[in-house]
């Protein structure tokens, strides 16, 4: 393996030169790569030497493009039977973001500066959340290609590792914690919401508040999974955004959640008027879903929000002002301030349920241990629960409790 300078005479009499790296790869094939600058040749020489010794070097001539690697990655997702909605999101990332900007680049030529430029380009007309998701998909594509032996290095992983160290060292950027009254409805707001909920929306919103089920789990909930005698419901399935029934989000998603008496009473009444699913063959109505649409079929997720949650919040005055692009409140033609629902989605009620489980009994909560809260929410790990809600758990180490503990120790 060597780096040497090559010079020649052009037809116009000028002299040309280049730097050539000659090496033998792990399969014994002799290869060369040419560079305009010695600096680049030396850098490649250092990297390729390590990769050849590890047996992971992939020459440019045998490397595939980012677009081709993305297709292999999507095929792997289909073979693993990922959820339809997940695969559609991945395809959107590839079709609308990755392929137009990076699709023609070979994996062996992809570098950290290229990825940084790619991110900078995305930020011009994409949200920060979308940039993170697309970058994550690119990292997954490269990881899949690594396992296939199509690329030696995952530059996205190297980039993210560098950022993690920088973030940890600086301490300037921290993830924002969920806040009561901002992300989590207050008990007063939930009380007002349930008082204003009418018709079939009342049992639905009460179930969301007192069980913490995800929207997909509420839409897929069956009466056979609700035991009103024992006062518990069993989460065994969910409905995705295509209204297709499938397994819960994870193995931990299959769980049992206890029901308070007030909710049991509300569900008993609702069961009497709940729409039945009509079988097209025998025309016999069957009571299947707990919260179906008017025909007894799976309710659309948007309807739950726009026809159920939002109107109830507006009636309960759980609102916030509508702001213009300058941050000033908007007004209608009569000069009255415009308002909108304070919380945009049903997940806010799931956040409330988590906080209710965590809060002290003297504050109106259940004061449950973290592991029980994890099980009630159906989180895959306790880490997920603590990362999201850990700051809500009572400290029990200040004031009277702290003084009593210190006195007991010194006694």
Helices and strands as residue ranges (DSSP letters): E 2-9, E 15-24, E 30-35, H 38-54, G 60-62, H 66-79, H 84-92, I 93-98, H 99-102, G 107-109, H 112-123, H 128-147, H 155-170, H 187-196, H 200-211, H 215-219, G 223-225, E 226-227, E 232-235, E 238-239, E 245-246, G 251-253, E 255-258, H 261-273, E 277-278, E 285-286, H 301-303, I 304-309, H 310-315, E 319-321, E 339-341, H 347-358, G 361-363, H 370-377, H 382-389, G 390-392, H 399-410
